[in-house]
Amino acid sequence: MTSDLKSALVTGATSGIGAATVRALAASGRTVLAIARREDRLRDLAEETDCACLVADVRDLDAIASKIDAFAPDIIVNNAGVGHGIDGLEHATSEMIKEAVEINVIAPMQIAALALAGMRERGKGHIVNIGSIAGLHTLVSAVYGGTKGAVHLMSQNLRFELSGSGLRVTEICPGRVSTEFYQAAAGDKDRLTQLGQTGIMELQPADIADAILFAVDAPPHVNVATIELLPVEQAVGGTRIEPIAPRQ
Ligand SMILES: NC(=O)c1ccc[n+]([C@@H]2O[C@H](COP(=O)([O-])OP(=O)(O)OC[C@H]3O[C@@H](n4cnc5c(N)ncnc54)[C@H](OP(=O)(O)O)[C@@H]3O)[C@@H](O)[C@H]2O)c1
């Protein structure tokens, strides 16, 4: 650990990017509070990393508020997220749309809001929001891209609100990462098989955790504002005339 940010709260810690981030932050010598709903997985992670745990839905603000007061995190990693609406807005139910906004947008905003007063008092703090390339570019994801677009502008505006305070805001925008994300987002097995077959070398959760550590370990005068990470074989743009052959 090269910064004076010694404690971190990570949401969505039971799989993928969140679990890798807990491992990386703990390995860097920080005290970590891991939050998610699946208790058995949190227990395993605690055994492995010595992190503290809170079994909670990110929408349960009361549970999270009291933990933030007690734990006083220097770093918040707003990572929990869902890929609802992957088949298009036309096929998304009202419940899916509501959940996507609550989990991907409202919860990170509320959790950051809860932590900021303590961070200002202590004169240090770092909010890390996990966005997506879907929040920066046009893809086929009105629901998901809409929520991640909100995360992008929330991060940009919060950085501006906090300028002069010494507190930092980083947004990490990954492309395709190999996690359980599509498993959770896909409605059925066939759709999952289809979504799972990218044929490319995807990013690994540890690649995103490395980017987060780079941002939090930056010298205090450096704010790593936005990091966009893509697999080499994924690019955002228009239509390619020649299809590329997947790497063997
Ligand atoms: N995978 C990708 O290609 C990709 C690309 C760009 C951005 N992202 C973003 O990266 C973040 C992490 O996703 P991932 O790829 O690591 O997916 P993942 O493996 O499905 O992990 C999602 C995590 O979020 C937690 N979660 C979901 N809803 C929650 C809720 N209501 N309350 C508390 N925790 C909740 C899940 O834990 P429980 O179910 O145990 O609560 C799980 O730990 C998300 O914000 C996602 O949008 C992913």
The ligand as an SDF file (V2000), in Angstrom:
LIG
                    3D

 48 52  0  0  0  0  0  0  0  0999 V2000
  -18.6360   -8.5230  -16.6780 N   0  0  0  0  0  0  0  0  0  0  0  0
  -18.5770   -7.5410  -17.5600 C   0  0  0  0  0  0  0  0  0  0  0  0
  -18.3900   -7.7770  -18.7770 O   0  0  0  0  0  0  0  0  0  0  0  0
  -18.7170   -6.1040  -17.1060 C   0  0  0  0  0  0  0  0  0  0  0  0
  -18.3660   -5.0920  -18.0170 C   0  0  0  0  0  0  0  0  0  0  0  0
  -18.4780   -3.7660  -17.6260 C   0  0  0  0  0  0  0  0  0  0  0  0
  -18.9190   -3.4540  -16.3530 C   0  0  0  0  0  0  0  0  0  0  0  0
  -19.2600   -4.4600  -15.4770 N   0  0  0  0  0  0  0  0  0  0  0  0
  -19.7340   -4.0530  -14.1500 C   0  0  0  0  0  0  0  0  0  0  0  0
  -18.9140   -4.6280  -13.1720 O   0  0  0  0  0  0  0  0  0  0  0  0
  -19.6250   -4.7480  -11.9550 C   0  0  0  0  0  0  0  0  0  0  0  0
  -19.4130   -6.1330  -11.3570 C   0  0  0  0  0  0  0  0  0  0  0  0
  -19.9330   -7.0850  -12.2470 O   0  0  0  0  0  0  0  0  0  0  0  0
  -19.2840   -8.5220  -12.4970 P   0  0  0  0  0  0  0  0  0  0  0  0
  -18.9650   -8.5980  -13.9340 O   0  0  0  0  0  0  0  0  0  0  0  0
  -18.2250   -8.8150  -11.5130 O   0  0  0  0  0  0  0  0  0  0  0  0
  -20.5910   -9.4300  -12.2840 O   0  0  0  0  0  0  0  0  0  0  0  0
  -20.9640  -10.6120  -11.2750 P   0  0  0  0  0  0  0  0  0  0  0  0
  -19.8920  -11.6410  -11.2740 O   0  0  0  0  0  0  0  0  0  0  0  0
  -22.3490  -11.0120  -11.6660 O   0  0  0  0  0  0  0  0  0  0  0  0
  -20.9810   -9.8840   -9.8600 O   0  0  0  0  0  0  0  0  0  0  0  0
  -21.9990   -9.0100   -9.4700 C   0  0  0  0  0  0  0  0  0  0  0  0
  -21.9200   -8.8100   -7.9640 C   0  0  0  0  0  0  0  0  0  0  0  0
  -22.9230   -7.8490   -7.5910 O   0  0  0  0  0  0  0  0  0  0  0  0
  -23.6260   -8.3540   -6.4760 C   0  0  0  0  0  0  0  0  0  0  0  0
  -24.9670   -7.8180   -6.4700 N   0  0  0  0  0  0  0  0  0  0  0  0
  -25.8980   -7.7970   -7.4460 C   0  0  0  0  0  0  0  0  0  0  0  0
  -27.0260   -7.2340   -7.0310 N   0  0  0  0  0  0  0  0  0  0  0  0
  -26.8160   -6.8640   -5.7360 C   0  0  0  0  0  0  0  0  0  0  0  0
  -27.6160   -6.2450   -4.7590 C   0  0  0  0  0  0  0  0  0  0  0  0
  -28.8860   -5.8780   -5.0110 N   0  0  0  0  0  0  0  0  0  0  0  0
  -27.0910   -6.0250   -3.5410 N   0  0  0  0  0  0  0  0  0  0  0  0
  -25.8140   -6.4040   -3.2490 C   0  0  0  0  0  0  0  0  0  0  0  0
  -25.0040   -6.9880   -4.1520 N   0  0  0  0  0  0  0  0  0  0  0  0
  -25.5150   -7.2280   -5.3710 C   0  0  0  0  0  0  0  0  0  0  0  0
  -23.5710   -9.8700   -6.6080 C   0  0  0  0  0  0  0  0  0  0  0  0
  -23.6270  -10.4820   -5.3220 O   0  0  0  0  0  0  0  0  0  0  0  0
  -24.8790  -11.1780   -4.6330 P   0  0  0  0  0  0  0  0  0  0  0  0
  -25.7210  -11.7860   -5.7120 O   0  0  0  0  0  0  0  0  0  0  0  0
  -24.2590  -12.1830   -3.6950 O   0  0  0  0  0  0  0  0  0  0  0  0
  -25.5680  -10.0710   -3.8830 O   0  0  0  0  0  0  0  0  0  0  0  0
  -22.1780  -10.0680   -7.1760 C   0  0  0  0  0  0  0  0  0  0  0  0
  -21.2260  -10.1450   -6.1350 O   0  0  0  0  0  0  0  0  0  0  0  0
  -21.0800   -4.4120  -12.2680 C   0  0  0  0  0  0  0  0  0  0  0  0
  -21.3580   -3.0930  -11.8740 O   0  0  0  0  0  0  0  0  0  0  0  0
  -21.1290   -4.5220  -13.7920 C   0  0  0  0  0  0  0  0  0  0  0  0
  -22.1270   -3.6870  -14.3330 O   0  0  0  0  0  0  0  0  0  0  0  0
  -19.1570   -5.7760  -15.8280 C   0  0  0  0  0  0  0  0  0  0  0  0
  1  2  1  0
  2  3  2  0
  2  4  1  0
  4  5  1  0
  4 48  2  0
  5  6  2  0
  6  7  1  0
  7  8  2  0
  8  9  1  0
  8 48  1  0
  9 10  1  0
  9 46  1  0
 10 11  1  0
 11 12  1  0
 11 44  1  0
 12 13  1  0
 13 14  1  0
 14 15  2  0
 14 16  1  0
 14 17  1  0
 17 18  1  0
 18 19  2  0
 18 20  1  0
 18 21  1  0
 21 22  1  0
 22 23  1  0
 23 24  1  0
 23 42  1  0
 24 25  1  0
 25 26  1  0
 25 36  1  0
 26 27  1  0
 26 35  1  0
 27 28  2  0
 28 29  1  0
 29 30  1  0
 29 35  2  0
 30 31  1  0
 30 32  2  0
 32 33  1  0
 33 34  2  0
 34 35  1  0
 36 37  1  0
 36 42  1  0
 37 38  1  0
 38 39  2  0
 38 40  1  0
 38 41  1  0
 42 43  1  0
 44 45  1  0
 44 46  1  0
 46 47  1  0
M  CHG  2   8   1  16  -1
M  END
$$$$
